[in-house]
Amino acid sequence: MAKPNYAFEKRQRDLAKQKKKEEKRLKKAGSKETKVPDGSGSEAQPAEPGEAGADSGGAGGDGGD
C-alpha cells in the first residue's frame, strides 16, 4: 500500500482555500462596483483613469529610453 503524501494534500487544501478567498474578494469587489454607480457615478470614473495611468506610465518609461 502506498504512503499518503501529506504535503501534497496540504498544498491542495491551501490552493483551494486561496481560490475560495479570491473568489469571495472578487464577489465583494463586484458588489461594491455595482453599488457605486447607483450612489454616485463620478466615483467610478477616477478608478478607470488610474488604471489607464498605470499603463501610460509604462509607455512613458519606454519613451524616456
N, CA, C and O atoms as a GROMACS GRO file, in nm:
protein
  260
    1MET      N    1   0.084  -0.119   0.000
    1MET     CA    2   0.000   0.000   0.000
    1MET      C    3   0.089   0.125   0.000
    1MET      O    4   0.192   0.130   0.067
    2ALA      N    5   0.047   0.226  -0.076
    2ALA     CA    6   0.126   0.350  -0.088
    2ALA      C    7   0.109   0.436   0.036
    2ALA      O    8   0.004   0.438   0.100
    3LYS      N    9   0.216   0.508   0.068
    3LYS     CA   10   0.212   0.601   0.181
    3LYS      C   11   0.137   0.728   0.140
    3LYS      O   12   0.151   0.775   0.027
    4PRO      N   13   0.058   0.783   0.230
    4PRO     CA   14  -0.010   0.909   0.198
    4PRO      C   15   0.090   1.024   0.188
    4PRO      O   16   0.183   1.035   0.268
    5ASN      N   17   0.069   1.109   0.090
    5ASN     CA   18   0.156   1.226   0.072
    5ASN      C   19   0.088   1.346   0.136
    5ASN      O   20   0.012   1.419   0.073
    6TYR      N   21   0.117   1.364   0.263
    6TYR     CA   22   0.051   1.469   0.340
    6TYR      C   23   0.085   1.609   0.288
    6TYR      O   24   0.000   1.698   0.291
    7ALA      N   25   0.207   1.628   0.242
    7ALA     CA   26   0.247   1.760   0.192
    7ALA      C   27   0.163   1.798   0.069
    7ALA      O   28   0.121   1.912   0.055
    8PHE      N   29   0.140   1.701  -0.019
    8PHE     CA   30   0.060   1.726  -0.139
    8PHE      C   31  -0.084   1.760  -0.099
    8PHE      O   32  -0.143   1.854  -0.152
    9GLU      N   33  -0.139   1.683  -0.006
    9GLU     CA   34  -0.276   1.707   0.038
    9GLU      C   35  -0.290   1.845   0.101
    9GLU      O   36  -0.388   1.916   0.077
   10LYS      N   37  -0.191   1.884   0.181
   10LYS     CA   38  -0.195   2.015   0.246
   10LYS      C   39  -0.189   2.125   0.140
   10LYS      O   40  -0.262   2.224   0.148
   11ARG      N   41  -0.102   2.107   0.042
   11ARG     CA   42  -0.089   2.207  -0.065
   11ARG      C   43  -0.221   2.221  -0.142
   11ARG      O   44  -0.261   2.332  -0.177
   12GLN      N   45  -0.287   2.110  -0.168
   12GLN     CA   46  -0.415   2.115  -0.238
   12GLN      C   47  -0.520   2.188  -0.155
   12GLN      O   48  -0.599   2.266  -0.209
   13ARG      N   49  -0.521   2.163  -0.024
   13ARG     CA   50  -0.616   2.233   0.063
   13ARG      C   51  -0.587   2.383   0.064
   13ARG      O   52  -0.678   2.465   0.059
   14ASP      N   53  -0.458   2.417   0.070
   14ASP     CA   54  -0.420   2.559   0.072
   14ASP      C   55  -0.460   2.628  -0.058
   14ASP      O   56  -0.509   2.740  -0.056
   15LEU      N   57  -0.438   2.560  -0.171
   15LEU     CA   58  -0.476   2.618  -0.300
   15LEU      C   59  -0.627   2.638  -0.309
   15LEU      O   60  -0.674   2.741  -0.358
   16ALA      N   61  -0.702   2.541  -0.262
   16ALA     CA   62  -0.848   2.552  -0.263
   16ALA      C   63  -0.893   2.667  -0.174
   16ALA      O   64  -0.985   2.741  -0.209
   17LYS      N   65  -0.827   2.683  -0.059
   17LYS     CA   66  -0.861   2.790   0.033
   17LYS      C   67  -0.832   2.926  -0.030
   17LYS      O   68  -0.912   3.019  -0.018
   18GLN      N   69  -0.717   2.938  -0.096
   18GLN     CA   70  -0.680   3.064  -0.162
   18GLN      C   71  -0.778   3.097  -0.274
   18GLN      O   72  -0.818   3.213  -0.290
   19LYS      N   73  -0.815   2.996  -0.351
   19LYS     CA   74  -0.909   3.018  -0.462
   19LYS      C   75  -1.043   3.066  -0.409
   19LYS      O   76  -1.103   3.159  -0.464
   20LYS      N   77  -1.090   3.003  -0.303
   20LYS     CA   78  -1.218   3.042  -0.244
   20LYS      C   79  -1.211   3.185  -0.190
   20LYS      O   80  -1.305   3.263  -0.206
   21LYS      N   81  -1.099   3.218  -0.127
   21LYS     CA   82  -1.081   3.352  -0.071
   21LYS      C   83  -1.078   3.457  -0.182
   21LYS      O   84  -1.138   3.564  -0.169
   22GLU      N   85  -1.010   3.425  -0.293
   22GLU     CA   86  -1.002   3.518  -0.406
   22GLU      C   87  -1.140   3.538  -0.469
   22GLU      O   88  -1.177   3.651  -0.502
   23GLU      N   89  -1.215   3.430  -0.485
   23GLU     CA   90  -1.350   3.441  -0.542
   23GLU      C   91  -1.438   3.528  -0.452
   23GLU      O   92  -1.517   3.609  -0.501
   24LYS      N   93  -1.424   3.511  -0.322
   24LYS     CA   94  -1.502   3.591  -0.227
   24LYS      C   95  -1.464   3.738  -0.238
   24LYS      O   96  -1.550   3.826  -0.234
   25ARG      N   97  -1.332   3.765  -0.252
   25ARG     CA   98  -1.285   3.903  -0.265
   25ARG      C   99  -1.337   3.966  -0.393
   25ARG      O  100  -1.380   4.081  -0.392
   26LEU      N  101  -1.335   3.890  -0.503
   26LEU     CA  102  -1.385   3.942  -0.630
   26LEU      C  103  -1.536   3.967  -0.622
   26LEU      O  104  -1.587   4.065  -0.677
   27LYS      N  105  -1.605   3.878  -0.554
   27LYS     CA  106  -1.750   3.896  -0.540
   27LYS      C  107  -1.780   4.023  -0.462
   27LYS      O  108  -1.870   4.099  -0.497
   28LYS      N  109  -1.703   4.045  -0.354
   28LYS     CA  110  -1.720   4.167  -0.275
   28LYS      C  111  -1.690   4.290  -0.360
   28LYS      O  112  -1.765   4.388  -0.357
   29ALA      N  113  -1.580   4.286  -0.435
   29ALA     CA  114  -1.541   4.399  -0.518
   29ALA      C  115  -1.647   4.425  -0.625
   29ALA      O  116  -1.678   4.540  -0.656
   30GLY      N  117  -1.702   4.319  -0.681
   30GLY     CA  118  -1.807   4.332  -0.782
   30GLY      C  119  -1.932   4.394  -0.725
   30GLY      O  120  -1.997   4.475  -0.791
   31SER      N  121  -1.967   4.357  -0.603
   31SER     CA  122  -2.086   4.413  -0.542
   31SER      C  123  -2.066   4.561  -0.510
   31SER      O  124  -2.160   4.640  -0.519
   32LYS      N  125  -1.944   4.598  -0.473
   32LYS     CA  126  -1.915   4.739  -0.447
   32LYS      C  127  -1.924   4.821  -0.575
   32LYS      O  128  -1.975   4.932  -0.576
   33GLU      N  129  -1.873   4.763  -0.686
   33GLU     CA  130  -1.876   4.835  -0.813
   33GLU      C  131  -2.019   4.857  -0.859
   33GLU      O  132  -2.051   4.962  -0.915
   34THR      N  133  -2.106   4.760  -0.838
   34THR     CA  134  -2.244   4.776  -0.880
   34THR      C  135  -2.316   4.876  -0.792
   34THR      O  136  -2.409   4.943  -0.838
   35LYS      N  137  -2.276   4.888  -0.666
   35LYS     CA  138  -2.340   4.984  -0.576
   35LYS      C  139  -2.291   5.126  -0.601
   35LYS      O  140  -2.369   5.220  -0.583
   36VAL      N  141  -2.167   5.145  -0.641
   36VAL     CA  142  -2.109   5.278  -0.659
   36VAL      C  143  -2.183   5.357  -0.767
   36VAL      O  144  -2.218   5.473  -0.742
   37PRO      N  145  -2.210   5.302  -0.887
   37PRO     CA  146  -2.282   5.380  -0.988
   37PRO      C  147  -2.421   5.422  -0.941
   37PRO      O  148  -2.470   5.528  -0.981
   38ASP      N  149  -2.486   5.343  -0.857
   38ASP     CA  150  -2.617   5.381  -0.807
   38ASP      C  151  -2.608   5.504  -0.717
   38ASP      O  152  -2.691   5.594  -0.724
   39GLY      N  153  -2.505   5.506  -0.631
   39GLY     CA  154  -2.489   5.618  -0.538
   39GLY      C  155  -2.430   5.740  -0.606
   39GLY      O  156  -2.481   5.850  -0.592
   40SER      N  157  -2.323   5.719  -0.681
   40SER     CA  158  -2.257   5.830  -0.747
   40SER      C  159  -2.172   5.778  -0.861
   40SER      O  160  -2.076   5.705  -0.837
   41GLY      N  161  -2.204   5.813  -0.983
   41GLY     CA  162  -2.130   5.766  -1.099
   41GLY      C  163  -1.992   5.829  -1.109
   41GLY      O  164  -1.903   5.772  -1.172
   42SER      N  165  -1.972   5.945  -1.047
   42SER     CA  166  -1.844   6.014  -1.058
   42SER      C  167  -1.733   5.938  -0.984
   42SER      O  168  -1.616   5.952  -1.020
   43GLU      N  169  -1.768   5.860  -0.882
   43GLU     CA  170  -1.666   5.784  -0.808
   43GLU      C  171  -1.611   5.670  -0.891
   43GLU      O  172  -1.496   5.631  -0.872
   44ALA      N  173  -1.690   5.615  -0.980
   44ALA     CA  174  -1.645   5.503  -1.062
   44ALA      C  175  -1.545   5.550  -1.168
   44ALA      O  176  -1.459   5.473  -1.209
   45GLN      N  177  -1.554   5.674  -1.212
   45GLN     CA  178  -1.467   5.724  -1.318
   45GLN      C  179  -1.321   5.740  -1.276
   45GLN      O  180  -1.235   5.705  -1.356
   46PRO      N  181  -1.288   5.790  -1.157
   46PRO     CA  182  -1.147   5.804  -1.120
   46PRO      C  183  -1.071   5.672  -1.117
   46PRO      O  184  -0.950   5.670  -1.141
   47ALA      N  185  -1.140   5.561  -1.089
   47ALA     CA  186  -1.073   5.431  -1.085
   47ALA      C  187  -1.023   5.394  -1.224
   47ALA      O  188  -0.914   5.338  -1.237
   48GLU      N  189  -1.100   5.423  -1.328
   48GLU     CA  190  -1.060   5.386  -1.464
   48GLU      C  191  -0.938   5.464  -1.511
   48GLU      O  192  -0.844   5.403  -1.561
   49PRO      N  193  -0.933   5.599  -1.496
   49PRO     CA  194  -0.813   5.671  -1.538
   49PRO      C  195  -0.690   5.630  -1.457
   49PRO      O  196  -0.578   5.635  -1.509
   50GLY      N  197  -0.708   5.589  -1.333
   50GLY     CA  198  -0.596   5.542  -1.252
   50GLY      C  199  -0.534   5.418  -1.313
   50GLY      O  200  -0.411   5.403  -1.314
   51GLU      N  201  -0.617   5.329  -1.364
   51GLU     CA  202  -0.567   5.209  -1.429
   51GLU      C  203  -0.501   5.245  -1.562
   51GLU      O  204  -0.396   5.191  -1.595
   52ALA      N  205  -0.562   5.335  -1.636
   52ALA     CA  206  -0.504   5.377  -1.763
   52ALA      C  207  -0.374   5.452  -1.739
   52ALA      O  208  -0.280   5.442  -1.819
   53GLY      N  209  -0.366   5.527  -1.629
   53GLY     CA  210  -0.244   5.600  -1.595
   53GLY      C  211  -0.129   5.504  -1.571
   53GLY      O  212  -0.015   5.535  -1.606
   54ALA      N  213  -0.157   5.389  -1.513
   54ALA     CA  214  -0.051   5.290  -1.488
   54ALA      C  215   0.000   5.238  -1.622
   54ALA      O  216   0.120   5.216  -1.638
   55ASP      N  217  -0.090   5.219  -1.718
   55ASP     CA  218  -0.048   5.171  -1.850
   55ASP      C  219   0.032   5.278  -1.922
   55ASP      O  220   0.135   5.249  -1.983
   56SER      N  221  -0.015   5.403  -1.917
   56SER     CA  222   0.056   5.510  -1.985
   56SER      C  223   0.190   5.538  -1.919
   56SER      O  224   0.284   5.585  -1.984
   57GLY      N  225   0.199   5.510  -1.789
   57GLY     CA  226   0.325   5.527  -1.719
   57GLY      C  227   0.432   5.434  -1.775
   57GLY      O  228   0.548   5.471  -1.784
   58GLY      N  229   0.391   5.313  -1.812
   58GLY     CA  230   0.484   5.218  -1.871
   58GLY      C  231   0.529   5.265  -2.009
   58GLY      O  232   0.645   5.249  -2.046
   59ALA      N  233   0.436   5.324  -2.086
   59ALA     CA  234   0.470   5.374  -2.218
   59ALA      C  235   0.564   5.494  -2.205
   59ALA      O  236   0.653   5.512  -2.288
   60GLY      N  237   0.545   5.575  -2.101
   60GLY     CA  238   0.631   5.689  -2.079
   60GLY      C  239   0.773   5.646  -2.048
   60GLY      O  240   0.868   5.714  -2.086
   61GLY      N  241   0.786   5.534  -1.980
   61GLY     CA  242   0.919   5.480  -1.950
   61GLY      C  243   0.991   5.436  -2.076
   61GLY      O  244   1.113   5.450  -2.087
   62ASP      N  245   0.916   5.382  -2.171
   62ASP     CA  246   0.977   5.340  -2.298
   62ASP      C  247   1.023   5.460  -2.378
   62ASP      O  248   1.127   5.456  -2.444
   63GLY      N  249   0.944   5.568  -2.372
   63GLY     CA  250   0.981   5.688  -2.448
   63GLY      C  251   1.105   5.756  -2.391
   63GLY      O  252   1.178   5.824  -2.464
   64GLY      N  253   1.129   5.738  -2.262
   64GLY     CA  254   1.243   5.802  -2.198
   64GLY      C  255   1.377   5.734  -2.229
   64GLY      O  256   1.483   5.790  -2.201
   65ASP      N  257   1.372   5.615  -2.285
   65ASP     CA  258   1.498   5.543  -2.313
   65ASP      C  259   1.575   5.601  -2.424
   65ASP      O  260   1.682   5.550  -2.458
   0.00000   0.00000   0.00000
